[in-house]
Amino acid sequence: MTNHESDDEELTLSASTLDALKAFYAERDARAEQFAKLQAEAEERHAAGQTKPLSMDVFTEDWNKSQFWYAEETASLLARQLLDGATAETTIAAVSAPSVFVAMKNILNAAPSDEPKPKLVLLEHDNRFAIFSEFVFYDYAQPLKLPSTCDRIICDPPFLNEDCQTKAALTVRWLAKPDDAAPHQQQHQQQQQPQPTTKLIVCTGERMEPLVTRLYRALGLRTTDYEPRHAGGLSNEFYCYANFAAADGCWGWRVR
């Protein structure tokens, strides 16, 4: 057998493999068509001033980008904490947390039209979310290419490694109010530490806890006892960290 014949045999795909490839491409094309339809509908609704509940279902998770959407109840719970007490002057940033952003959009869209609504910003690497006017392209490797400061922030760093977590923390520190971003000066023992003016939630893996609490110490971040859930399940244990008490008591502080 010649080398040429051998190469031809190696390049020949079985019928089952071809069927699997056809199914994959068919699903991909269907998703692309569905997404294009969603984008067109979003533009039409925006032009007509109409709103209807948004869904994360159309945005397929890309595991290569470490995309794992929250379960709907988790996204809604986190969204409510960020929206609680917000005014028209409040700016809320969702950093690599599109499912919480979508949940906030749904809550605000369902609210009375005359109710003051905060400004939302979605910092996200996935350009599919550019269908939203609040989208700002974000690359954690360039953590300071950002909009102005924000009053409330949720951050879910895409990867469980020190490089990604540290750069995400730089992003949060940049977005936070100036008084929060700088370490507080040493104070008299009798004097209480000032409360951060920027509300912050960070959701990431349990094994990142020592690093996360160190990176966000200046912002008063602590480990809550609330455990976020993901729509497709997740093998890694996930923690929710915050620098404020939940308004409805949905989380307390994890005791060590």
C-alpha atoms as an extended CHARMM CRD file, in Angstrom:
* protein
*
       256  EXT
         1         1  MET       CA              0.0000000000        0.0000000000        0.0000000000  PROA      1               0.0000000000
         2         2  THR       CA              1.4110000000        3.4310000000       -0.9580000000  PROA      2               0.0000000000
         3         3  ASN       CA              1.5940000000        6.3470000000        1.4490000000  PROA      3               0.0000000000
         4         4  HSD       CA             -0.9320000000        8.1810000000       -0.7310000000  PROA      4               0.0000000000
         5         5  GLU       CA             -3.4720000000        5.3670000000       -0.3800000000  PROA      5               0.0000000000
         6         6  SER       CA             -2.8610000000        5.2590000000        3.3720000000  PROA      6               0.0000000000
         7         7  ASP       CA             -3.5310000000        9.0010000000        3.6610000000  PROA      7               0.0000000000
         8         8  ASP       CA             -6.7730000000        8.6490000000        1.7040000000  PROA      8               0.0000000000
         9         9  GLU       CA             -7.9770000000        5.9550000000        4.0790000000  PROA      9               0.0000000000
        10        10  GLU       CA             -7.1090000000        8.0400000000        7.1350000000  PROA      10              0.0000000000
        11        11  LEU       CA             -9.1110000000       10.9790000000        5.7640000000  PROA      11              0.0000000000
        12        12  THR       CA            -12.2020000000        8.8820000000        5.1250000000  PROA      12              0.0000000000
        13        13  LEU       CA            -14.8870000000        9.4510000000        7.7720000000  PROA      13              0.0000000000
        14        14  SER       CA            -17.3300000000        6.7940000000        8.8150000000  PROA      14              0.0000000000
        15        15  ALA       CA            -21.0330000000        7.2280000000        8.1310000000  PROA      15              0.0000000000
        16        16  SER       CA            -21.7590000000        7.7240000000       11.8310000000  PROA      16              0.0000000000
        17        17  THR       CA            -19.0900000000       10.4400000000       12.1010000000  PROA      17              0.0000000000
        18        18  LEU       CA            -20.4750000000       12.2180000000        9.0500000000  PROA      18              0.0000000000
        19        19  ASP       CA            -23.9720000000       12.0690000000       10.5230000000  PROA      19              0.0000000000
        20        20  ALA       CA            -22.6660000000       13.5210000000       13.7900000000  PROA      20              0.0000000000
        21        21  LEU       CA            -20.9370000000       16.3590000000       11.9210000000  PROA      21              0.0000000000
        22        22  LYS       CA            -24.0860000000       17.0880000000        9.9200000000  PROA      22              0.0000000000
        23        23  ALA       CA            -26.1160000000       17.2090000000       13.1330000000  PROA      23              0.0000000000
        24        24  PHE       CA            -23.5600000000       19.5270000000       14.7370000000  PROA      24              0.0000000000
        25        25  TYR       CA            -23.5640000000       21.9590000000       11.8150000000  PROA      25              0.0000000000
        26        26  ALA       CA            -27.3500000000       21.8340000000       11.5530000000  PROA      26              0.0000000000
        27        27  GLU       CA            -27.6740000000       22.7320000000       15.2360000000  PROA      27              0.0000000000
        28        28  ARG       CA            -25.0790000000       25.4860000000       14.8740000000  PROA      28              0.0000000000
        29        29  ASP       CA            -26.9070000000       26.9670000000       11.8750000000  PROA      29              0.0000000000
        30        30  ALA       CA            -30.2320000000       26.7550000000       13.6950000000  PROA      30              0.0000000000
        31        31  ARG       CA            -28.7440000000       28.5910000000       16.6770000000  PROA      31              0.0000000000
        32        32  ALA       CA            -27.3070000000       31.2660000000       14.3910000000  PROA      32              0.0000000000
        33        33  GLU       CA            -30.6940000000       31.7070000000       12.7020000000  PROA      33              0.0000000000
        34        34  GLN       CA            -32.4220000000       31.8690000000       16.0840000000  PROA      34              0.0000000000
        35        35  PHE       CA            -29.9170000000       34.4500000000       17.3000000000  PROA      35              0.0000000000
        36        36  ALA       CA            -30.3510000000       36.5890000000       14.1610000000  PROA      36              0.0000000000
        37        37  LYS       CA            -34.1140000000       36.4740000000       14.7130000000  PROA      37              0.0000000000
        38        38  LEU       CA            -33.6490000000       37.4790000000       18.3540000000  PROA      38              0.0000000000
        39        39  GLN       CA            -31.4800000000       40.4190000000       17.3170000000  PROA      39              0.0000000000
        40        40  ALA       CA            -34.0520000000       41.5780000000       14.7630000000  PROA      40              0.0000000000
        41        41  GLU       CA            -36.8590000000       41.2760000000       17.3140000000  PROA      41              0.0000000000
        42        42  ALA       CA            -34.8300000000       43.2060000000       19.8800000000  PROA      42              0.0000000000
        43        43  GLU       CA            -34.3060000000       46.0350000000       17.3950000000  PROA      43              0.0000000000
        44        44  GLU       CA            -38.0080000000       46.0670000000       16.5050000000  PROA      44              0.0000000000
        45        45  ARG       CA            -39.0710000000       46.0940000000       20.1710000000  PROA      45              0.0000000000
        46        46  HSD       CA            -36.6210000000       48.8870000000       20.9330000000  PROA      46              0.0000000000
        47        47  ALA       CA            -37.9440000000       50.9590000000       18.0240000000  PROA      47              0.0000000000
        48        48  ALA       CA            -41.5460000000       50.3540000000       19.1090000000  PROA      48              0.0000000000
        49        49  GLY       CA            -40.8400000000       50.8460000000       22.8100000000  PROA      49              0.0000000000
        50        50  GLN       CA            -42.0920000000       47.3340000000       23.5690000000  PROA      50              0.0000000000
        51        51  THR       CA            -40.6700000000       44.8850000000       26.0930000000  PROA      51              0.0000000000
        52        52  LYS       CA            -41.0850000000       41.1870000000       26.8110000000  PROA      52              0.0000000000
        53        53  PRO       CA            -39.1610000000       38.8340000000       29.1100000000  PROA      53              0.0000000000
        54        54  LEU       CA            -35.6960000000       37.9460000000       27.8880000000  PROA      54              0.0000000000
        55        55  SER       CA            -34.2180000000       34.4510000000       28.1380000000  PROA      55              0.0000000000
        56        56  MET       CA            -30.6690000000       33.1070000000       28.3350000000  PROA      56              0.0000000000
        57        57  ASP       CA            -31.7490000000       29.9770000000       26.4440000000  PROA      57              0.0000000000
        58        58  VAL       CA            -30.8510000000       31.4580000000       23.0680000000  PROA      58              0.0000000000
        59        59  PHE       CA            -27.2820000000       32.1380000000       24.2050000000  PROA      59              0.0000000000
        60        60  THR       CA            -25.7210000000       28.6880000000       24.1130000000  PROA      60              0.0000000000
        61        61  GLU       CA            -22.9930000000       28.1990000000       26.7130000000  PROA      61              0.0000000000
        62        62  ASP       CA            -19.4970000000       27.9960000000       25.2550000000  PROA      62              0.0000000000
        63        63  TRP       CA            -17.4660000000       25.8190000000       27.6010000000  PROA      63              0.0000000000
        64        64  ASN       CA            -14.2410000000       26.8560000000       25.8620000000  PROA      64              0.0000000000
        65        65  LYS       CA            -14.9650000000       30.3630000000       27.1350000000  PROA      65              0.0000000000
        66        66  SER       CA            -15.9110000000       28.9600000000       30.5500000000  PROA      66              0.0000000000
        67        67  GLN       CA            -19.5240000000       30.0590000000       30.1200000000  PROA      67              0.0000000000
        68        68  PHE       CA            -21.8850000000       28.5550000000       32.6670000000  PROA      68              0.0000000000
        69        69  TRP       CA            -25.1490000000       30.4470000000       33.0910000000  PROA      69              0.0000000000
        70        70  TYR       CA            -26.8130000000       30.7330000000       36.4800000000  PROA      70              0.0000000000
        71        71  ALA       CA            -30.0820000000       28.9810000000       37.1680000000  PROA      71              0.0000000000
        72        72  GLU       CA            -32.9700000000       31.4200000000       36.7620000000  PROA      72              0.0000000000
        73        73  GLU       CA            -33.6740000000       31.6050000000       40.5020000000  PROA      73              0.0000000000
        74        74  THR       CA            -30.0180000000       32.4120000000       41.2540000000  PROA      74              0.0000000000
        75        75  ALA       CA            -29.8240000000       35.0940000000       38.5580000000  PROA      75              0.0000000000
        76        76  SER       CA            -33.0530000000       36.6860000000       39.8300000000  PROA      76              0.0000000000
        77        77  LEU       CA            -31.9230000000       36.6110000000       43.4670000000  PROA      77              0.0000000000
        78        78  LEU       CA            -28.6060000000       38.2950000000       42.6690000000  PROA      78              0.0000000000
        79        79  ALA       CA            -30.3520000000       40.8170000000       40.4140000000  PROA      79              0.0000000000
        80        80  ARG       CA            -32.7780000000       41.7920000000       43.1940000000  PROA      80              0.0000000000
        81        81  GLN       CA            -29.9010000000       42.4300000000       45.5990000000  PROA      81              0.0000000000
        82        82  LEU       CA            -28.2300000000       44.7480000000       43.1090000000  PROA      82              0.0000000000
        83        83  LEU       CA            -31.4490000000       46.5870000000       42.2640000000  PROA      83              0.0000000000
        84        84  ASP       CA            -32.6730000000       47.0200000000       45.8490000000  PROA      84              0.0000000000
        85        85  GLY       CA            -32.9130000000       50.7240000000       46.6400000000  PROA      85              0.0000000000
        86        86  ALA       CA            -31.4110000000       51.7810000000       43.3040000000  PROA      86              0.0000000000
        87        87  THR       CA            -32.4100000000       55.1340000000       41.8050000000  PROA      87              0.0000000000
        88        88  ALA       CA            -32.1730000000       56.7430000000       38.3900000000  PROA      88              0.0000000000
        89        89  GLU       CA            -28.7210000000       58.0170000000       39.4110000000  PROA      89              0.0000000000
        90        90  THR       CA            -27.4420000000       54.4970000000       40.2070000000  PROA      90              0.0000000000
        91        91  THR       CA            -25.1220000000       52.6810000000       37.7960000000  PROA      91              0.0000000000
        92        92  ILE       CA            -24.9020000000       48.8810000000       38.0550000000  PROA      92              0.0000000000
        93        93  ALA       CA            -22.2050000000       46.8790000000       36.2690000000  PROA      93              0.0000000000
        94        94  ALA       CA            -22.3740000000       43.1660000000       35.4810000000  PROA      94              0.0000000000
        95        95  VAL       CA            -18.8340000000       41.9490000000       34.7790000000  PROA      95              0.0000000000
        96        96  SER       CA            -18.8110000000       38.5740000000       32.9890000000  PROA      96              0.0000000000
        97        97  ALA       CA            -22.2510000000       37.8630000000       34.4740000000  PROA      97              0.0000000000
        98        98  PRO       CA            -24.7140000000       38.1320000000       31.5560000000  PROA      98              0.0000000000
        99        99  SER       CA            -27.4080000000       35.9740000000       33.1530000000  PROA      99              0.0000000000
       100       100  VAL       CA            -27.6540000000       38.4320000000       36.0750000000  PROA      100             0.0000000000
       101       101  PHE       CA            -27.7340000000       41.3190000000       33.6070000000  PROA      101             0.0000000000
       102       102  VAL       CA            -30.6390000000       39.6990000000       31.7370000000  PROA      102             0.0000000000
       103       103  ALA       CA            -32.4470000000       39.0870000000       35.0450000000  PROA      103             0.0000000000
       104       104  MET       CA            -32.0440000000       42.7700000000       35.9630000000  PROA      104             0.0000000000
       105       105  LYS       CA            -33.3910000000       43.7790000000       32.5440000000  PROA      105             0.0000000000
       106       106  ASN       CA            -36.4570000000       41.5860000000       33.0500000000  PROA      106             0.0000000000
       107       107  ILE       CA            -37.1400000000       42.9820000000       36.5210000000  PROA      107             0.0000000000
       108       108  LEU       CA            -36.8280000000       46.5690000000       35.3000000000  PROA      108             0.0000000000
       109       109  ASN       CA            -38.9440000000       45.9030000000       32.2030000000  PROA      109             0.0000000000
       110       110  ALA       CA            -41.7130000000       44.4870000000       34.4090000000  PROA      110             0.0000000000
       111       111  ALA       CA            -41.6670000000       47.5160000000       36.7310000000  PROA      111             0.0000000000
       112       112  PRO       CA            -44.0890000000       50.4390000000       36.2310000000  PROA      112             0.0000000000
       113       113  SER       CA            -42.9530000000       52.7630000000       33.4470000000  PROA      113             0.0000000000
       114       114  ASP       CA            -42.8700000000       55.7880000000       35.7600000000  PROA      114             0.0000000000
       115       115  GLU       CA            -40.5990000000       54.0620000000       38.2900000000  PROA      115             0.0000000000
       116       116  PRO       CA            -37.0090000000       55.4210000000       38.3020000000  PROA      116             0.0000000000
       117       117  LYS       CA            -34.6380000000       52.9180000000       36.7430000000  PROA      117             0.0000000000
       118       118  PRO       CA            -30.8770000000       52.6360000000       37.2450000000  PROA      118             0.0000000000
       119       119  LYS       CA            -28.3690000000       52.5450000000       34.4140000000  PROA      119             0.0000000000
       120       120  LEU       CA            -27.1010000000       49.0450000000       33.5970000000  PROA      120             0.0000000000
       121       121  VAL       CA            -23.7450000000       48.1660000000       32.0380000000  PROA      121             0.0000000000
       122       122  LEU       CA            -22.7740000000       44.6880000000       30.7990000000  PROA      122             0.0000000000
       123       123  LEU       CA            -19.0260000000       44.1110000000       30.5360000000  PROA      123             0.0000000000
       124       124  GLU       CA            -18.7050000000       40.9430000000       28.4860000000  PROA      124             0.0000000000
       125       125  HSD       CA            -16.2730000000       39.2680000000       26.0600000000  PROA      125             0.0000000000
       126       126  ASP       CA            -18.9920000000       37.4800000000       24.0550000000  PROA      126             0.0000000000
       127       127  ASN       CA            -20.0740000000       39.7440000000       21.1970000000  PROA      127             0.0000000000
       128       128  ARG       CA            -23.4370000000       37.9930000000       20.9350000000  PROA      128             0.0000000000
       129       129  PHE       CA            -24.5560000000       40.2180000000       23.7960000000  PROA      129             0.0000000000
       130       130  ALA       CA            -23.9140000000       43.3070000000       21.6690000000  PROA      130             0.0000000000
       131       131  ILE       CA            -27.6190000000       43.1540000000       20.8030000000  PROA      131             0.0000000000
       132       132  PHE       CA            -28.0760000000       45.0060000000       24.1010000000  PROA      132             0.0000000000
       133       133  SER       CA            -27.3410000000       48.7340000000       24.0620000000  PROA      133             0.0000000000
       134       134  GLU       CA            -25.7250000000       48.3710000000       27.5000000000  PROA      134             0.0000000000
       135       135  PHE       CA            -23.0380000000       46.0140000000       26.1620000000  PROA      135             0.0000000000
       136       136  VAL       CA            -19.3850000000       47.0210000000       26.5710000000  PROA      136             0.0000000000
       137       137  PHE       CA            -16.7630000000       44.6650000000       25.1500000000  PROA      137             0.0000000000
       138       138  TYR       CA            -14.5670000000       43.4240000000       27.9780000000  PROA      138             0.0000000000
       139       139  ASP       CA            -11.3650000000       41.3950000000       27.9820000000  PROA      139             0.0000000000
       140       140  TYR       CA            -10.0630000000       40.5310000000       31.4410000000  PROA      140             0.0000000000
       141       141  ALA       CA             -6.5390000000       40.5460000000       29.9600000000  PROA      141             0.0000000000
       142       142  GLN       CA             -7.0240000000       44.3030000000       29.4540000000  PROA      142             0.0000000000
       143       143  PRO       CA             -8.7230000000       45.0470000000       32.7660000000  PROA      143             0.0000000000
       144       144  LEU       CA             -8.6460000000       48.8540000000       32.6220000000  PROA      144             0.0000000000
       145       145  LYS       CA            -10.3580000000       49.4720000000       29.2490000000  PROA      145             0.0000000000
       146       146  LEU       CA            -13.5840000000       50.3710000000       31.0200000000  PROA      146             0.0000000000
       147       147  PRO       CA            -16.3950000000       52.8960000000       31.4470000000  PROA      147             0.0000000000
       148       148  SER       CA            -16.6080000000       55.2550000000       34.4220000000  PROA      148             0.0000000000
       149       149  THR       CA            -17.2360000000       54.3370000000       38.0670000000  PROA      149             0.0000000000
       150       150  CYS       CA            -20.2650000000       52.3230000000       39.1870000000  PROA      150             0.0000000000
       151       151  ASP       CA            -22.3650000000       52.2170000000       42.3440000000  PROA      151             0.0000000000
       152       152  ARG       CA            -23.0080000000       48.4590000000       42.3170000000  PROA      152             0.0000000000
       153       153  ILE       CA            -21.0170000000       45.6610000000       40.7330000000  PROA      153             0.0000000000
       154       154  ILE       CA            -21.3450000000       41.9260000000       40.2640000000  PROA      154             0.0000000000
       155       155  CYS       CA            -18.3390000000       40.0410000000       38.9290000000  PROA      155             0.0000000000
       156       156  ASP       CA            -18.0100000000       36.3810000000       37.9480000000  PROA      156             0.0000000000
       157       157  PRO       CA            -14.4390000000       35.8770000000       36.6740000000  PROA      157             0.0000000000
       158       158  PRO       CA            -14.5260000000       33.3220000000       33.8360000000  PROA      158             0.0000000000
       159       159  PHE       CA            -11.5670000000       31.2270000000       34.9810000000  PROA      159             0.0000000000
       160       160  LEU       CA            -10.5020000000       29.7760000000       38.3260000000  PROA      160             0.0000000000
       161       161  ASN       CA             -6.8800000000       30.8290000000       38.2200000000  PROA      161             0.0000000000
       162       162  GLU       CA             -4.8680000000       33.5810000000       39.8790000000  PROA      162             0.0000000000
       163       163  ASP       CA             -4.2150000000       35.5440000000       36.6920000000  PROA      163             0.0000000000
       164       164  CYS       CA             -7.8800000000       35.8480000000       35.7270000000  PROA      164             0.0000000000
       165       165  GLN       CA             -9.0500000000       36.4960000000       39.2920000000  PROA      165             0.0000000000
       166       166  THR       CA             -6.4270000000       39.2080000000       39.8570000000  PROA      166             0.0000000000
       167       167  LYS       CA             -7.2080000000       41.0160000000       36.6090000000  PROA      167             0.0000000000
       168       168  ALA       CA            -10.9490000000       40.8180000000       37.3000000000  PROA      168             0.0000000000
       169       169  ALA       CA            -10.2690000000       42.3740000000       40.7090000000  PROA      169             0.0000000000
       170       170  LEU       CA             -8.3580000000       45.1940000000       38.9800000000  PROA      170             0.0000000000
       171       171  THR       CA            -11.4550000000       45.7870000000       36.8660000000  PROA      171             0.0000000000
       172       172  VAL       CA            -13.6770000000       45.9570000000       39.9400000000  PROA      172             0.0000000000
       173       173  ARG       CA            -11.2650000000       48.2820000000       41.7430000000  PROA      173             0.0000000000
       174       174  TRP       CA            -11.2770000000       50.5500000000       38.6820000000  PROA      174             0.0000000000
       175       175  LEU       CA            -15.0870000000       50.5970000000       38.4990000000  PROA      175             0.0000000000
       176       176  ALA       CA            -15.5740000000       51.1180000000       42.2380000000  PROA      176             0.0000000000
       177       177  LYS       CA            -15.9580000000       54.5420000000       43.8010000000  PROA      177             0.0000000000
       178       178  PRO       CA            -12.5400000000       56.1410000000       44.4810000000  PROA      178             0.0000000000
       179       179  ASP       CA            -12.9670000000       56.0600000000       48.2710000000  PROA      179             0.0000000000
       180       180  ASP       CA            -13.5630000000       52.3070000000       48.0900000000  PROA      180             0.0000000000
       181       181  ALA       CA            -10.8330000000       51.4060000000       45.6270000000  PROA      181             0.0000000000
       182       182  ALA       CA             -7.9790000000       52.7070000000       47.7820000000  PROA      182             0.0000000000
       183       183  PRO       CA             -7.0350000000       50.8790000000       51.0110000000  PROA      183             0.0000000000
       184       184  HSD       CA             -8.3510000000       52.7070000000       54.0580000000  PROA      184             0.0000000000
       185       185  GLN       CA             -5.8020000000       54.4920000000       56.2080000000  PROA      185             0.0000000000
       186       186  GLN       CA             -5.0480000000       53.1090000000       59.6500000000  PROA      186             0.0000000000
       187       187  GLN       CA             -7.6840000000       54.3130000000       62.1000000000  PROA      187             0.0000000000
       188       188  HSD       CA             -8.0380000000       54.5140000000       65.8540000000  PROA      188             0.0000000000
       189       189  GLN       CA             -9.0790000000       51.1760000000       67.3510000000  PROA      189             0.0000000000
       190       190  GLN       CA            -12.2520000000       52.7310000000       68.7700000000  PROA      190             0.0000000000
       191       191  GLN       CA            -13.3070000000       54.0630000000       65.3540000000  PROA      191             0.0000000000
       192       192  GLN       CA            -15.3770000000       51.8440000000       63.0720000000  PROA      192             0.0000000000
       193       193  GLN       CA            -14.2140000000       51.0260000000       59.5510000000  PROA      193             0.0000000000
       194       194  PRO       CA            -16.2560000000       53.1220000000       57.0620000000  PROA      194             0.0000000000
       195       195  GLN       CA            -18.8100000000       51.1890000000       55.0470000000  PROA      195             0.0000000000
       196       196  PRO       CA            -17.9470000000       50.8490000000       51.3300000000  PROA      196             0.0000000000
       197       197  THR       CA            -20.1060000000       53.0500000000       49.1160000000  PROA      197             0.0000000000
       198       198  THR       CA            -19.8830000000       50.5940000000       46.1990000000  PROA      198             0.0000000000
       199       199  LYS       CA            -22.0060000000       47.4820000000       46.6620000000  PROA      199             0.0000000000
       200       200  LEU       CA            -20.1480000000       44.4290000000       45.4000000000  PROA      200             0.0000000000
       201       201  ILE       CA            -20.9710000000       40.7800000000       44.7140000000  PROA      201             0.0000000000
       202       202  VAL       CA            -18.3610000000       38.3210000000       43.4530000000  PROA      202             0.0000000000
       203       203  CYS       CA            -19.3200000000       34.7680000000       42.5030000000  PROA      203             0.0000000000
       204       204  THR       CA            -16.5580000000       32.2470000000       41.9130000000  PROA      204             0.0000000000
       205       205  GLY       CA            -15.2070000000       28.8930000000       43.0100000000  PROA      205             0.0000000000
       206       206  GLU       CA            -14.7920000000       27.9410000000       46.6520000000  PROA      206             0.0000000000
       207       207  ARG       CA            -11.0990000000       27.2090000000       46.1430000000  PROA      207             0.0000000000
       208       208  MET       CA            -10.5510000000       30.8600000000       45.1760000000  PROA      208             0.0000000000
       209       209  GLU       CA            -11.7070000000       32.0820000000       48.6100000000  PROA      209             0.0000000000
       210       210  PRO       CA             -8.2640000000       32.9420000000       50.1130000000  PROA      210             0.0000000000
       211       211  LEU       CA             -7.2860000000       34.8730000000       46.9860000000  PROA      211             0.0000000000
       212       212  VAL       CA            -10.6630000000       36.5900000000       46.5580000000  PROA      212             0.0000000000
       213       213  THR       CA            -10.8910000000       37.8320000000       50.1400000000  PROA      213             0.0000000000
       214       214  ARG       CA             -7.3370000000       39.1960000000       49.8610000000  PROA      214             0.0000000000
       215       215  LEU       CA             -7.8860000000       40.8940000000       46.4940000000  PROA      215             0.0000000000
       216       216  TYR       CA            -11.0780000000       42.6230000000       47.6260000000  PROA      216             0.0000000000
       217       217  ARG       CA            -10.1240000000       43.3640000000       51.2360000000  PROA      217             0.0000000000
       218       218  ALA       CA            -10.2150000000       47.1320000000       50.6190000000  PROA      218             0.0000000000
       219       219  LEU       CA            -13.8190000000       46.7670000000       49.4510000000  PROA      219             0.0000000000
       220       220  GLY       CA            -14.8740000000       44.8500000000       52.5570000000  PROA      220             0.0000000000
       221       221  LEU       CA            -15.7430000000       41.6270000000       50.7230000000  PROA      221             0.0000000000
       222       222  ARG       CA            -16.7730000000       38.6420000000       52.8690000000  PROA      222             0.0000000000
       223       223  THR       CA            -17.8900000000       35.0760000000       52.1670000000  PROA      223             0.0000000000
       224       224  THR       CA            -21.6570000000       34.6060000000       52.3500000000  PROA      224             0.0000000000
       225       225  ASP       CA            -23.4420000000       31.3320000000       53.0450000000  PROA      225             0.0000000000
       226       226  TYR       CA            -25.4270000000       31.5850000000       49.8090000000  PROA      226             0.0000000000
       227       227  GLU       CA            -24.4330000000       29.0650000000       47.1260000000  PROA      227             0.0000000000
       228       228  PRO       CA            -25.2090000000       30.0920000000       43.5380000000  PROA      228             0.0000000000
       229       229  ARG       CA            -26.7180000000       27.4260000000       41.2870000000  PROA      229             0.0000000000
       230       230  HSD       CA            -26.0590000000       26.9410000000       37.5880000000  PROA      230             0.0000000000
       231       231  ALA       CA            -28.6260000000       25.9370000000       34.9890000000  PROA      231             0.0000000000
       232       232  GLY       CA            -26.5290000000       23.0500000000       33.6890000000  PROA      232             0.0000000000
       233       233  GLY       CA            -24.9810000000       22.1190000000       37.0130000000  PROA      233             0.0000000000
       234       234  LEU       CA            -21.3320000000       22.6520000000       37.8890000000  PROA      234             0.0000000000
       235       235  SER       CA            -18.8450000000       20.2510000000       39.4270000000  PROA      235             0.0000000000
       236       236  ASN       CA            -16.8800000000       22.9820000000       41.2220000000  PROA      236             0.0000000000
       237       237  GLU       CA            -18.2560000000       24.2240000000       44.5290000000  PROA      237             0.0000000000
       238       238  PHE       CA            -19.3120000000       27.8230000000       44.0160000000  PROA      238             0.0000000000
       239       239  TYR       CA            -19.3700000000       30.6300000000       46.5850000000  PROA      239             0.0000000000
       240       240  CYS       CA            -21.0140000000       34.0380000000       46.6840000000  PROA      240             0.0000000000
       241       241  TYR       CA            -18.9910000000       36.8630000000       48.2320000000  PROA      241             0.0000000000
       242       242  ALA       CA            -20.4000000000       40.2880000000       49.0950000000  PROA      242             0.0000000000
       243       243  ASN       CA            -19.6370000000       43.4490000000       51.0250000000  PROA      243             0.0000000000
       244       244  PHE       CA            -23.2200000000       44.1060000000       52.1530000000  PROA      244             0.0000000000
       245       245  ALA       CA            -25.9730000000       42.2600000000       53.9680000000  PROA      245             0.0000000000
       246       246  ALA       CA            -28.7930000000       40.9310000000       51.8050000000  PROA      246             0.0000000000
       247       247  ALA       CA            -31.8680000000       43.1420000000       52.0380000000  PROA      247             0.0000000000
       248       248  ASP       CA            -34.2520000000       40.1830000000       52.3380000000  PROA      248             0.0000000000
       249       249  GLY       CA            -31.9890000000       38.0100000000       54.4780000000  PROA      249             0.0000000000
       250       250  CYS       CA            -31.3000000000       35.5510000000       51.6530000000  PROA      250             0.0000000000
       251       251  TRP       CA            -27.7080000000       35.2250000000       52.8270000000  PROA      251             0.0000000000
       252       252  GLY       CA            -25.7150000000       35.4570000000       55.9990000000  PROA      252             0.0000000000
       253       253  TRP       CA            -21.9760000000       35.2560000000       56.6080000000  PROA      253             0.0000000000
       254       254  ARG       CA            -20.0850000000       31.9940000000       56.4530000000  PROA      254             0.0000000000
       255       255  VAL       CA            -18.5130000000       31.2330000000       59.8420000000  PROA      255             0.0000000000
       256       256  ARG       CA            -14.9800000000       29.8290000000       59.9120000000  PROA      256             0.0000000000
